[in-house]
Amino acid sequence: MAMKRIALLLLMLPVVSCAFGWGQKGHDVTAYIAECNLSPDVYRKVVKALGGHSPVYYANWLDNASHTREYAYTKTWHYANVDKGLTFEVMPRNKKGDVVSAVTDLVEKLKAGGLDPQTEELYLKMLIHLVGDMHCPMHAGHLSDLGGNTIPVKFFSNKTNLHSVWDTALVEAAHKWGYTEWQSQIDRLSDEQKETTVSGGPVEWFKQTLDVCTEVYEYTPPKSVISYDYIAKYTPVIEQQLLRGGHRLAKLLNDIYADK
């Protein structure tokens, strides 16, 4: 009986781990790209607000925190479901909050200032993570399939689901790099490209992610076998989404802390 319980827990682990955005690598890359695009003054202020730590240090903090009783209210903040055939504007919003409302609210509160140090640190840690989630395609997925969690696929010979593939497997397969190598290899935008990338705001950014998500659904029907050709096709998309997330996080932080 004990062995059966252990086996059941092991089977549950992938489901739990894929529920909240990019895997560790994707969030680390996003946060490090943001770090590298902060002004020196803002970087010092952000590190001070984070108790001496860099954004990368807390890039994955909310994934763990959302599983605790204290922060369970943030579980729905990691995504915003949009069902097939609907737009973000007409899809009923989750009353418990979603990634768009959470990012918007956190930015407003951090910009307003007047926060005690503990609250500022908390909001900043949340924002660092959620901007990453906003750019993970399956976090704009259908409510009907839990953002791809119930769509069975194979990653080579391994049985998994579409959400898990996009959260972790594709990022790890695209390049065998650490997060600093990811940044040095892909963060090479011109000033004009950077300006275009950071234009708009959370709603517009999420809708771009939704466009990517829609294409992923069309290209990846249930029971697809994902292999080298799929990785080659979507590696540029992974790079694009990580770059967007990193530069947009930097834009938000530069704006929040520019005059503080």
C-alpha positions in Angstrom: 0.0 0.0 0.0 2.8 2.4 0.8 4.5 1.8 -2.5 1.2 2.5 -4.3 0.9 5.8 -2.5 4.5 6.7 -3.5 3.8 5.8 -7.1 0.6 7.9 -7.1 2.6 10.9 -5.8 5.2 10.5 -8.4 2.6 10.4 -11.1 1.1 13.6 -9.8 4.3 15.6 -9.7 4.4 16.5 -13.4 0.9 17.8 -13.3 1.7 20.0 -10.3 4.9 21.3 -11.7 3.4 22.3 -15.1 0.6 24.3 -13.6 2.4 27.5 -13.1 4.3 28.9 -16.2 7.7 28.4 -17.6 9.8 25.9 -15.8 12.8 27.2 -13.8 15.0 27.8 -16.8 12.4 29.9 -18.6 11.8 32.1 -15.6 15.5 32.5 -14.9 16.2 33.5 -18.5 13.4 36.1 -18.4 14.5 37.6 -15.2 18.2 37.7 -16.2 17.3 39.4 -19.5 15.4 42.0 -17.5 18.4 42.4 -15.1 20.7 43.1 -18.0 18.3 45.8 -19.4 17.8 47.8 -16.2 19.5 51.1 -15.8 22.3 50.9 -13.2 20.3 53.1 -10.8 17.1 51.1 -11.1 19.1 47.8 -10.7 20.5 49.0 -7.4 17.0 50.0 -6.2 15.5 46.7 -7.3 18.3 44.7 -5.5 17.8 46.8 -2.4 14.0 46.2 -2.5 14.6 42.5 -2.8 16.8 42.4 0.3 20.1 42.3 -1.5 19.0 39.7 -4.1 18.8 40.0 -7.8 15.5 39.3 -9.8 16.8 35.9 -10.9 17.0 34.8 -7.3 13.2 35.2 -6.9 12.3 34.3 -10.5 10.6 31.1 -9.5 9.5 32.0 -6.0 5.8 32.4 -6.7 5.6 28.9 -8.3 6.4 27.4 -4.9 4.6 30.1 -2.8 1.3 29.5 -4.7 1.2 26.0 -3.3 1.3 27.3 0.3 -1.8 28.2 2.4 -0.5 31.8 2.8 -0.4 32.5 -0.9 -3.0 30.1 -2.2 -5.0 33.1 -3.4 -2.4 33.6 -6.2 -3.0 30.2 -7.9 -5.2 31.7 -10.7 -2.8 34.6 -11.2 -0.4 32.6 -13.3 -2.6 32.4 -16.4 -5.7 33.7 -18.2 -7.8 31.2 -20.0 -9.3 32.0 -23.4 -11.4 29.3 -25.0 -11.4 28.4 -28.7 -13.3 30.9 -30.8 -13.4 33.6 -28.1 -11.3 36.7 -27.7 -9.7 38.0 -24.5 -12.3 40.7 -24.4 -15.3 38.4 -24.4 -14.0 35.5 -22.5 -15.4 35.6 -18.9 -12.6 36.6 -16.5 -11.8 34.5 -13.5 -13.2 36.2 -10.4 -10.2 35.1 -8.4 -7.9 37.0 -10.7 -5.7 36.2 -13.7 -2.2 37.0 -15.0 -3.3 40.2 -16.8 -5.2 41.7 -13.8 -2.5 40.6 -11.4 0.4 42.2 -13.4 -1.7 45.4 -13.9 -2.5 45.7 -10.3 1.0 45.0 -9.0 2.5 47.6 -11.4 0.0 50.2 -10.2 0.7 49.5 -6.5 4.4 49.6 -7.0 4.3 52.8 -9.0 2.0 54.4 -6.4 4.7 53.8 -3.7 4.1 54.3 0.0 4.5 50.6 0.6 6.3 49.2 3.6 9.5 47.3 2.7 8.0 43.8 3.2 5.0 44.5 1.0 7.2 46.1 -1.7 9.4 43.1 -1.7 6.4 40.7 -2.0 4.8 42.6 -4.9 8.1 42.8 -6.7 8.8 39.1 -6.3 5.3 38.4 -7.7 5.7 40.8 -10.6 9.0 39.2 -11.7 7.4 35.8 -11.9 4.1 36.8 -13.4 5.5 38.8 -16.3 7.3 35.6 -17.3 4.1 33.6 -17.0 2.3 36.1 -19.3 4.6 35.2 -22.1 4.3 31.4 -21.8 2.0 30.4 -24.6 -0.1 27.8 -22.9 -0.9 30.2 -20.1 -3.3 31.7 -22.6 -4.8 28.3 -23.2 -8.4 27.0 -23.2 -10.3 26.6 -19.9 -11.9 23.5 -21.4 -8.5 21.6 -21.4 -6.9 23.5 -18.5 -4.4 25.3 -20.7 -3.3 22.1 -22.5 -2.9 20.1 -19.3 -5.5 17.5 -20.5 -4.2 17.3 -24.1 -2.1 14.1 -24.3 1.1 14.3 -26.5 4.4 12.4 -26.6 7.7 14.2 -26.3 9.7 11.7 -28.3 8.7 8.5 -26.5 7.6 10.1 -23.2 3.9 10.5 -22.5 3.1 14.0 -21.3 0.8 16.9 -22.1 0.9 20.0 -24.2 1.1 22.4 -21.3 4.1 20.6 -19.8 5.9 20.5 -23.2 5.7 24.3 -23.5 6.5 25.1 -19.9 9.7 23.0 -19.6 10.5 20.4 -22.2 10.8 22.7 -25.2 12.9 25.3 -23.4 15.3 22.6 -22.2 15.5 21.0 -25.7 15.9 24.2 -27.6 19.4 25.0 -26.2 21.5 23.3 -23.6 22.4 26.6 -22.0 22.4 28.1 -18.6 20.4 31.3 -18.2 23.4 33.6 -18.6 24.2 31.9 -21.9 20.6 32.3 -23.1 20.8 36.0 -22.4 24.2 36.4 -24.1 23.1 34.5 -27.2 19.6 35.9 -27.8 19.5 39.3 -26.2 20.8 41.2 -29.2 18.0 43.5 -30.2 18.6 46.9 -31.8 17.3 50.0 -30.0 14.5 50.1 -32.5 13.6 46.5 -31.9 13.6 47.0 -28.2 11.3 50.0 -28.5 8.9 48.0 -30.6 9.1 45.0 -28.2 8.1 47.0 -25.1 5.4 49.1 -26.7 1.9 48.6 -25.4 1.1 47.1 -22.0 -0.1 44.0 -20.2 -3.3 43.5 -22.2 -1.6 43.9 -25.5 1.3 41.7 -24.4 -1.0 38.9 -23.3 -3.0 39.1 -26.6 0.3 38.5 -28.5 0.9 35.4 -26.3 -2.7 34.3 -27.1 -1.9 34.6 -30.8 1.1 32.2 -30.3 -1.1 29.9 -28.2 -3.7 29.7 -30.9 -1.2 28.7 -33.5 0.3 26.0 -31.1 -3.2 24.5 -30.7 -3.7 24.3 -34.4 -0.3 22.7 -35.0 -0.4 20.3 -32.1 -3.5 18.1 -32.1 -4.0 15.6 -29.3 -1.7 12.5 -29.4 0.9 14.4 -31.4 4.4 13.0 -31.3 6.8 15.9 -30.7 10.3 15.4 -32.0 13.2 17.3 -33.6 11.1 19.0 -36.3 8.8 20.5 -33.8 11.7 21.7 -31.6 13.3 23.3 -34.7 10.0 25.0 -35.7 9.4 26.4 -32.2 12.8 27.3 -30.9 12.6 30.8 -32.5 9.2 31.2 -30.8 10.6 30.2 -27.4 13.4 32.7 -27.9 10.9 35.4 -29.0 8.7 34.9 -25.9 11.6 34.9 -23.5 13.0 38.1 -25.0 9.6 39.7 -24.9 9.1 38.8 -21.3 12.6 39.9 -20.2 12.5 43.3 -22.0 9.0 44.0 -20.9 9.8 43.2 -17.3 12.8 45.6 -17.6 10.5 48.3 -19.0 8.1 48.0 -16.1 10.8 48.0 -13.5 12.6 51.0 -15.1 9.3 52.9 -15.1 8.4 52.0 -11.5 11.8 52.9 -10.0 13.0 55.7 -12.3 11.9 58.5 -10.0 12.1 56.8 -6.6 
